[in-house]
Every structure is written in structure tokens, then in C-alpha cells.
Amino acid sequence: MIASGIGMACALTLAKDGAAGVMIADLDLAAARAVTAKCQQVATNPMFRAEATQVDVTDEGSVEAAAASMASILGRIDYCVHCAGIGQPRNVQVADSDLSELRHQLEVNATGTFLVIREVATIMKAQELQQLSSLLGDHRGATRGTIVVLGSASSYVATPGMGMYTASKHAIMGLVKNAAIDHIQHGIRVNAVCPSWVNTPMLQKVTAVSPELEELIRSLVPISRIANAEEVADVVAFLFPAPGLRKTIRHITGYNEAGQSVFLSTDCGDRHRDMAEGRAVANILYSSRETPIDLTDNRDIQAAKEAEAPIHIPNGTVVRMIDFGPNVESPLHRVISVDYGVVLEGEFRLILDSGEERIMRQGDFCVQRATAHKWHNITGGGTLPGRMLWILVDCGDVEIGGEKMKGYLGTLAKEYVGVEGMEEDVNAALEGK
Ligand SMILES: NC(=O)c1ccc[n+]([C@@H]2O[C@H](COP(=O)([O-])OP(=O)(O)OC[C@H]3O[C@@H](n4cnc5c(N)ncnc54)[C@H](O)[C@@H]3O)[C@@H](O)[C@H]2O)c1
């Protein structure tokens, strides 16, 4: 990745989206270092690390060294965004162009792309295949890595006076198309993103000498404005085979010996449990075994680590987040607890056993007071994953018309096989009772 414009936006987007690490490689080492510092500020992965290195993409040895150093420092190269490039410094017709200018454009833009794809694909080919997960249970195959190259609208069309840039960007497209079909058999995907005008230092240099260009761009682009680099970064990140929901980061606080408040841990939560035949994942973010909670010597944290929380804990609390695959529906169930439910991402139907139902969208909240219900993830019309968080607090017996309401889990209990305290429900579910 690169230390300016679109490259910087891509690095920041990946750091924010939970990447484990990034390496910024640019001709300008100081700029690369400045981007690593920015990435550290927005990174959401507790293990995140950002490195900077100098590279000249026109130099074979330099590209080889940068790629090798990334693989050795970060362990592997899952994603490569190749954004190093130059614009055409002057508007000139082909008949009036210098051969040296053409050579320079081809050297940086086309040869640079060739060397980056070649070195990165060579490393990726030797990496272990990683299976791609699917919330739908579909076969998505495996990947050794993904390379995204910045082409341009000039990879497709000609712009008056920009012949040398156009030639170099058409060459990039040819390389990308060939690399894509050459390497897919190794589990390596190669794609190009081809924006038109993007507000980066490259374009700013041109508009500084030709201010009338800004008005021309506005008149040509349907949205009537120049794109910004983050919009391009979103497209680049979309091409990486990452799961649909961001990794959750959990921070737990406590005390140091001097009695000051400190962070005890930063991680991704405890006890990830596959549910709904791999189409949902539960993540216990906290649980406590008694009220009030015993915090002495971090006993609460220790207890949560030692045993996975059952669906709810008598006299205690459970904070459970569940990622649902597209269109997943839970079985009807009732837990004798008060559940505070929040939609973190997506859209859900909350259906009660009376047949009444409500739609809950991101940020919506429900208090589920020991009632029989089920959840249906309808995010994106049933095409996208969704995420909900529940805090389950124990409650007393519920009597309706003098009769005590009973809890039941039905087939939901099967999802809790092996969890202490759930044996009776699990056995009943397995025996079809
Ligand atoms: N800005 C636009 O309007 C626009 C539109 C379409 C495509 N693109 C393409 O997107 C890519 C990124 O452009 P940007 O707008 O972010 O430009 P930018 O000028 O902000 O960034 C380009 C980066 O490439 C680096 N670089 C230049 N020569 C190098 C070399 N030999 N070795 C290593 N690094 C080198 C520069 O130091 C700079 O950090 C380019 O390929 C460009 O052609 C840009």
C-alpha cells in the first residue's frame, strides 16, 4: 500500500475494518511512516501492527525486497493494494509528446504493476490455502490472497491530451486480466478498480495548473462532484474476501496495584459457539454468576473463563452477541429472564407466540420479559448477515392467571450441547421432547 491519496485511504479502511496488520510501501518513506501512525489510531484489531518500508516500484530488487519483508514481518500477505502511480504532468497531444515521457509513464505505471503483481503473487503461491467461511453454508472455496490494482477510467477510454497516461493504464488492465486468469488456479484473485477523478494529491497537482478542470469534471460526473479517496477504498475493501460483519473488540477494565483504573484485557470475546448449522455464531461478551457481582481478585472474569455460560444464569447475567447469517430464523423459545435486546447491525423480526411481531432496525431496543418468541434476520431482504446483542438478567417466577409460566427451548437447546447447566434441555431436545 501507498502513503498518499487512495493508498492511504485503503490502509486506514483496512485498519478500521479489523485487519491484523498493514505494511505501507512507498518511494516516500517519511510519508509511509506518517500513514502507519494514522492507521494505529483507527485500528480495531487488538493485535494490529503497522509497518513502513521504502520501495521503488520501477526497481525489480526493491519490489522483491519490500514484498519479502512484508511476508516475513507480518507472516503472510493476504491482501495487496497496488496504488503506486503517477499522473501525466502536462496535457499534450501524441504528435507533440516526448519518448522519454512515455517511457516514464510506462516504467512507473505499467512496469511497476507488473513487478508488484509478480513478486506478491510469487509469495502468495507459496502460502497455505485458507478456507473461506460461509454463513449460508455454501462452498466458497479457499484463498491464498487477493491483489487489487488501481487502474483508471483511462484503462477504458481516451482523454484528449493524456495519451501516455492512457497507454500506461490500458497496459495495466491487460496485465490484471492476464494475472487474474493465470493465478486463480492457485487461489489468488487479481482485480482492478478503475475510478474516474478522485480528490488526491495526484489530481490536485493537475487542478492547480488547470483550475477549469474542476468545473469540467463536475459537469461530466453524474453525481456532480469529484470522488473522494475513501469511496475508492470502500470498493477496494469490498474486493477482499472478508466476513460481512466487523470483528468485535471487547475491553475489560479493572485495577492495578496502586488502585488506579486500567485496562485488564482487549480481545474479541469468549466462547465463540457455532449455531444454526454454522449459519450463526454466538459470542459471550460477559457473564456473572451472582448478584451483586463479586469483582474481588477478578473472580468474575475467572469464573466466566472457566465455564461457558448457559443460556441464562440464575441470579446472574449473560451478555451474548449473535451474528446471524442471511435469513436465519431461531426456534420459538421462552427463557425465564428479562432480556435487554439491541440490534447492532441489520434488521430483525421479533415474533411472539401470539403471532404479534415487530421489525427492529439498527439501534432499536426491546425488553423481552420472559415471553415466548423467535428472531428472524431479514437484513438486506434476507440476503445479508445481521448482529444482535442481549443482556439476560435473571427474574422471579412469572405467574399468569395463577399459573406459573414455564421456560422451554425446544430445538434451540441443541445449540448448547456440552454447556454445563444445559444438560436437561439438551437431552430433551435430542430426544425430540
Ligand atoms: N486521483 C485520481 O483522480 C485517480 C483516478 C483514477 C486512478 N487513479 C490511480 O490511483 C493510483 C493512486 O493515485 P492517487 O490519486 O492516490 O495518487 P497520489 O499521488 O496521492 O499517490 C501516489 C503514490 O505513489 C507513490 N509513488 C509514485 N511513484 C512511485 C514509485 N516509483 N515507487 C513507489 N511509489 C511511488 C507516491 O509517492 C504517492 O505516495 C494511481 O495508480 C492513479 O493512477 C487516480
The ligand as a Gaussian input file, in Angstrom:
#p B3LYP/6-31G(d) Opt

LIG

0 1
 N       -6.584000      10.657000      -8.313000
 C       -7.291000      10.283000      -9.362000
 O       -8.083000      11.071000      -9.906000
 C       -7.157000       8.878000      -9.896000
 C       -8.134000       8.425000     -10.767000
 C       -8.032000       7.129000     -11.287000
 C       -6.971000       6.333000     -10.935000
 N       -6.008000       6.797000     -10.096000
 C       -4.892000       5.899000      -9.808000
 O       -4.848000       5.600000      -8.431000
 C       -3.499000       5.321000      -8.020000
 C       -3.195000       6.160000      -6.798000
 O       -3.278000       7.529000      -7.158000
 P       -3.562000       8.715000      -6.123000
 O       -4.534000       9.600000      -6.751000
 O       -3.778000       8.163000      -4.772000
 O       -2.152000       9.444000      -6.239000
 P       -1.128000      10.017000      -5.157000
 O       -0.201000      10.895000      -5.938000
 O       -1.850000      10.578000      -4.000000
 O       -0.357000       8.718000      -4.675000
 C        0.559000       8.057000      -5.491000
 C        1.624000       7.469000      -4.606000
 O        2.511000       6.705000      -5.437000
 C        3.819000       6.886000      -4.922000
 N        4.791000       6.583000      -5.984000
 C        4.992000       7.257000      -7.136000
 N        5.992000       6.674000      -7.817000
 C        6.408000       5.608000      -7.099000
 C        7.420000       4.627000      -7.299000
 N        8.213000       4.612000      -8.367000
 N        7.559000       3.678000      -6.346000
 C        6.778000       3.668000      -5.232000
 N        5.836000       4.603000      -5.002000
 C        5.656000       5.553000      -5.925000
 C        3.871000       8.338000      -4.482000
 O        4.920000       8.573000      -3.563000
 C        2.482000       8.517000      -3.875000
 O        2.501000       8.229000      -2.482000
 C       -2.642000       5.629000      -9.236000
 O       -2.371000       4.428000      -9.930000
 C       -3.537000       6.505000     -10.100000
 O       -3.217000       6.442000     -11.470000
 C       -6.088000       8.058000      -9.557000

